[in-house]
Amino acid sequence: MVPISGFIKYEDNEVHCLRMGSGPKLLIAFHGFNNDAAVFEPLARLLQQEYTVISVDLPGHGKTRWNSAYMEKKALMAIVQGIRNNFGVEKFDLLGFSLGGRVVLNILELQPNWVDKALLLAADGMQKNFWYGLATRNPAGKIIFKKIIADPQRWISKMAWLRKYNLVDESRFKFAKTRLTDDTIRHQLSYVWPVMSRLIPNINLVKWNINKYKVTTIVVMGRHDRIFPPDQGERFIKNLKQAQLRVLDAGHNLVQEALQQQIAELLLPKTD
C-alpha cells in the first residue's frame, strides 16, 4: 500500500490529505496535535481491504497550508463534503484522535446523517475544557496565553510551585512542560490552539444526533491517560443507545503502532 498525496482547496487554503487503501468503505481520519496524516498509515494497512482511508492534515500540521485566521465549522464541513462527493458515497465512517476527536464531534453535530460509525480515540471535546476556552476565547486569557508562549520558563516555575503542593497533577505538569520547553511544539501550539478554537462542539446536540441518527459510536480511552481520563468517556456515552466504551492498557497515545491491531478490530467486520 502506497499512500497517495493530494490537496483540497477551500477559499485561500489548501488542505493536504493522504489516500490509503482501496476498500469499498470510506473512513475519514483526523490526527491529534503534533501528528500528521501519516500517523494513521499503520492502521490503514490493516484496513486496506475493507476501507479507503482519507487522512487529513489539520491546520498547523503536515503539508496543509491554512491562511484563514480560523478553521470555521462551515470550512470543515465544506472539506468533508468535498471528500464525500469525490468518493461518491452517501455515508462514511469517522476516526479522530485527541484534537482530531474534537473535529469528529463537530461533524456529528452538523451532519450526523452522513455518518455510519464514529471511532473516538482519547478524544478532545467530550467535555468543556476551561483552560482551552480561557486561552483562546477570553480576552484576558488570550493575553496570558501569549505571555506563556513568549516566556515559558517563568510559567513553568509557577506551575512547579503549584505541583509542589499537589495543586497540579504530575502528569499534566509533565505534559505542559514538554510542550512549553520544546520551541517547535510551543510555536505550533501558539498557532494551532487559536486557529482551531472555533471548532467547539455542542455536546448535548452531538449526543442527541447520535441517538436520533443511530450513529454507531465507539469511544476508546487509555487507562493511564491523565489528559483525557477514561471517566470522560464514561460520562460521554451515558444515555447513548449506539455507543460503547473501550479502555486500553495505555496512556494518551492511542495511535502508537502497538495498539493498531486492537483499533482495527473495532472497525472491521467480526468474523467467527
Secondary structure in CASP SS format (residue, H / E / C, confidence):
PFRMAT SS
TARGET T0000
AUTHOR 0000-0000-0000
METHOD secondary structure of the structure
MODEL  1
M C 1.00
V C 1.00
P C 1.00
I E 1.00
S E 1.00
G E 1.00
F E 1.00
I E 1.00
K E 1.00
Y E 1.00
E C 1.00
D C 1.00
N E 1.00
E E 1.00
V E 1.00
H E 1.00
C E 1.00
L E 1.00
R E 1.00
M E 1.00
G C 1.00
S C 1.00
G C 1.00
P C 1.00
K E 1.00
L E 1.00
L E 1.00
I E 1.00
A E 1.00
F E 1.00
H C 1.00
G C 1.00
F C 1.00
N C 1.00
N C 1.00
D C 1.00
A H 1.00
A H 1.00
V H 1.00
F H 1.00
E H 1.00
P H 1.00
L H 1.00
A H 1.00
R H 1.00
L H 1.00
L H 1.00
Q C 1.00
Q C 1.00
E C 1.00
Y E 1.00
T E 1.00
V E 1.00
I E 1.00
S E 1.00
V E 1.00
D C 1.00
L C 1.00
P C 1.00
G C 1.00
H C 1.00
G C 1.00
K C 1.00
T C 1.00
R E 1.00
W C 1.00
N C 1.00
S C 1.00
A C 1.00
Y C 1.00
M C 1.00
E C 1.00
K H 1.00
K H 1.00
A H 1.00
L H 1.00
M H 1.00
A H 1.00
I H 1.00
V H 1.00
Q H 1.00
G H 1.00
I H 1.00
R H 1.00
N H 1.00
N H 1.00
F H 1.00
G C 1.00
V C 1.00
E C 1.00
K C 1.00
F E 1.00
D E 1.00
L E 1.00
L E 1.00
G E 1.00
F E 1.00
S C 1.00
L H 1.00
G H 1.00
G H 1.00
R H 1.00
V H 1.00
V H 1.00
L H 1.00
N H 1.00
I H 1.00
L H 1.00
E H 1.00
L H 1.00
Q C 1.00
P H 1.00
N H 1.00
W H 1.00
V E 1.00
D E 1.00
K E 1.00
A E 1.00
L E 1.00
L E 1.00
L E 1.00
A C 1.00
A C 1.00
D C 1.00
G C 1.00
M C 1.00
Q C 1.00
K C 1.00
N C 1.00
F H 1.00
W H 1.00
Y H 1.00
G H 1.00
L H 1.00
A H 1.00
T H 1.00
R H 1.00
N C 1.00
P H 1.00
A H 1.00
G H 1.00
K H 1.00
I H 1.00
I H 1.00
F H 1.00
K H 1.00
K H 1.00
I H 1.00
I H 1.00
A H 1.00
D C 1.00
P H 1.00
Q H 1.00
R H 1.00
W H 1.00
I H 1.00
S H 1.00
K H 1.00
M H 1.00
A H 1.00
W H 1.00
L H 1.00
R H 1.00
K H 1.00
Y C 1.00
N C 1.00
L C 1.00
V C 1.00
D C 1.00
E H 1.00
S H 1.00
R H 1.00
F H 1.00
K H 1.00
F H 1.00
A H 1.00
K H 1.00
T H 1.00
R H 1.00
L H 1.00
T H 1.00
D C 1.00
D H 1.00
T H 1.00
I H 1.00
R H 1.00
H H 1.00
Q H 1.00
L H 1.00
S H 1.00
Y H 1.00
V H 1.00
W H 1.00
P H 1.00
V H 1.00
M C 1.00
S C 1.00
R C 1.00
L C 1.00
I C 1.00
P C 1.00
N C 1.00
I H 1.00
N H 1.00
L H 1.00
V H 1.00
K H 1.00
W H 1.00
N H 1.00
I H 1.00
N H 1.00
K H 1.00
Y C 1.00
K C 1.00
V C 1.00
T E 1.00
T E 1.00
I E 1.00
V E 1.00
V E 1.00
M E 1.00
G E 1.00
R C 1.00
H C 1.00
D C 1.00
R C 1.00
I C 1.00
F C 1.00
P C 1.00
P H 1.00
D H 1.00
Q H 1.00
G H 1.00
E H 1.00
R H 1.00
F H 1.00
I H 1.00
K C 1.00
N C 1.00
L C 1.00
K C 1.00
Q C 1.00
A E 1.00
Q E 1.00
L E 1.00
R E 1.00
V E 1.00
L E 1.00
D C 1.00
A C 1.00
G C 1.00
H C 1.00
N C 1.00
L C 1.00
V C 1.00
Q C 1.00
E H 1.00
A H 1.00
L H 1.00
Q H 1.00
Q H 1.00
Q H 1.00
I H 1.00
A H 1.00
E H 1.00
L H 1.00
L H 1.00
L C 1.00
P C 1.00
K C 1.00
T C 1.00
D C 1.00
END
